Amino acid sequence: MKTKTVQIRKLVLGEGRPKIAVPITGKNLLEVADQAQKIINQRPDMIEWRLDFFTDVTNSEKVQIGARTLRKIIGETALLLTFRTQAEGGRMALNEDDYFRIMGEVIRQKLGDALDLELYHDEHRLEETLEHAHKNGIVVIMSSHNFAKTPSKDKIIAKLSSMSSMGGDIAKVAVMPNSSDDVLTLLQATREAAAKLSQPVITMSMGELGKISRIAGETFGSVVSFAAGTQPSAPGQIELKHLRQILEDLKLN
Ligand SMILES: O=C1C[C@@](O)(C(=O)O)C[C@@H](O)[C@@H]1O
């Protein structure tokens, strides 16, 4: 039997109800600290620092201060660092060199417990980054986003499978539905990929139509749901306190 749990600090993904990750979207250090303070009081399972919202992201000293400040505020809570490029629906465009330089610094300085790595970048550099992260004990969540549509079930499974074969610890796909059939496509792909792959899977159908996918993870096989804390980082995110209650209510015995 393949094991499908991944541990990030004390948090075990793939066991029990889906875990709740909450993004921090501050533009500067003050906003980052302020959001972290408010969010941590609501006890999320994981904090995601969205570096593409942070204006000084290319200033490594500021990023280090930000990460250290966050750690002081969030204590032992698992910390995921993400730079979502504009091509994948993020706030900021970066050239490849800057993207991989930032990934490298996050790993070298151990600024977080886990790192989001976008699948569409250069394969060779992705492999180098994965190896570097694993040497430093950092969990890699490989990701792919489509803010325009929902690809076919087979294409979604193929994306998740390539993240898995490349060596990602967790495979994540977010897509936009244009119909309720699209939401079913994402759920079906999730169920099949979760059964097939040896890594845990995170998926979501975004927007209003897709909200149902953000609460259905335990049934279909997605191990994390992203919730809105002070400000949502993607359309369709449910507020943290509501999401926790719903996930508890839907918990399978
Ligand atoms: O990959 C994801 C998922 C997400 O896009 C969502 O739809 O909830 C939100 C992002 O902050 C996160 O990095």
The ligand as a MOL file (V3000), in Angstrom:
LIG
                    3D

  0  0  0     0  0            999 V3000
M  V30 BEGIN CTAB
M  V30 COUNTS 13 13 0 0 0
M  V30 BEGIN ATOM
M  V30 1 O -2.4830 27.4430 -5.5310 0
M  V30 2 C -3.2110 28.0560 -4.7710 0
M  V30 3 C -4.6430 27.8680 -4.7800 0
M  V30 4 C -5.3800 29.1680 -4.9930 0
M  V30 5 O -5.1680 29.6050 -6.3130 0
M  V30 6 C -6.8900 28.9210 -4.8200 0
M  V30 7 O -7.5880 28.8560 -5.8250 0
M  V30 8 O -7.3350 28.8180 -3.6730 0
M  V30 9 C -4.8940 30.1900 -4.0000 0
M  V30 10 C -3.3930 30.3910 -4.0320 0
M  V30 11 O -3.0070 31.3240 -3.0310 0
M  V30 12 C -2.6720 29.0820 -3.8450 0
M  V30 13 O -1.3020 29.2460 -4.0740 0
M  V30 END ATOM
M  V30 BEGIN BOND
M  V30 1 2 1 2
M  V30 2 1 2 3
M  V30 3 1 2 12
M  V30 4 1 3 4
M  V30 5 1 4 5
M  V30 6 1 4 6
M  V30 7 1 4 9
M  V30 8 2 6 7
M  V30 9 1 6 8
M  V30 10 1 9 10
M  V30 11 1 10 11
M  V30 12 1 10 12
M  V30 13 1 12 13
M  V30 END BOND
M  V30 END CTAB
M  END
